[in-house]
């Protein structure tokens, strides 16, 4: 229990007669990167607001970092890093002034802030905007504002980070940078809670994934088990002989979709080289062989289907 | 106290970084309104100079309250501020204090300009029957009430952009109560200042209560 950062026990939240969660429970262990997914309107933002003490549940107990978030203790928020759907910056001032304000609100000194920017944000637009501000935040692009918000969230090495849709509007470099920040934070023992519709980001970063559905959070099994079928694809000639060759190695149906043969396979470490060798032996040209990137998506669909049948 | 100062500084930086047109509007407002006491002393339409100052506070404070309290709720950045590590009471008090400071500064500029006009026009009495100090105190008490009412209404009203209009209504109600009471019993003019301060304290209390509740992040109309 002492090792958990988030303890949500039998929480019920409703707005009027509209029940958002009923007896919802969740525990997040220290050092975990937890991903929360769910359909639009399923209550992800409401759940985040409960974790942040912005909303109070009608029933149940919420403990984050050992605090009751609803007590609104400044010491609690000083240990947190928060990224919500709005950047929260004052548009009429520079990124530097904004970051300094939020840094000082957390009790971080100027030299610590400068050292953080120098170390973590070198070679980014934010580095130059911090050390030689040129424009007000309101003139930043959406992606630039999001990077500033990410910078603020990771400022001061928070023990617990709550990140709502952190990859929205980010370019490829910024996403890579964000990934590296998350991994560094995890390595230093921080616990991270990410809510996103970008399943690839959740899949890449998260150790545990929760699915918000039917007014509760269900854990999605994200462990890679070679004994279970895993989706793969092979991009090669559209020939029926290809299908039969692949089919001979796997039990699931093989289908040609989006210019590739797609199938589920058990124990890919040995099965995939065998299929490739067989295809090459039959004279087919192979352009690409890779696991499907939508494993989580499929698992969520499977979970939804199971829950629907039940 | 540290949190209050931090919020006042933040709001000041935000205001100072505004477009130049905003400052031009405030300068014009101060310039135009500064002629009212002169009109009063010349025996024109302004029946009571002090009450005009009270309504000037509605315009200035209502406008500041609308931008300081409402804009953050409209764009959703209030949630970030509340989770920044500052105390909620510090955030609220800092915002109210900033609105009061700005209103007082603008009031002082306007009062000063009015004195210049009166001096150059050769009229010795600025507000017939009432002292300059009373008029300024009335302005201050009106500012306090409008700032705290603005803070409270920004949370309670689903359309907080209407704050300046509701402020006019509130000032009108307090004045009406004062005149109704003074019709029944003999009251000093200072009672009006007292009523405004009392209303300000009540709104301050309700604002603190609601600022700690869920309504602070409830969606609002543009």
Interface residues (C-beta under 8 A of the other chain):
Chain A: X49 X52 X53 X54 X55 X56 X72 X74 X77 X78 X80 X82 X84 X85 X86 X87 X88 X89 X90 X91 X92 X93 X97 X101 X102 X104 X105 X106 X107 X136
Chain B: X3 X6 X9 X10 X13 X14 X15 X16 X17 X18 X75 X76 X77 X79 X80 X81 X82 X83 X84 X85 X86 X87 X88 X212 X214 X216 X217
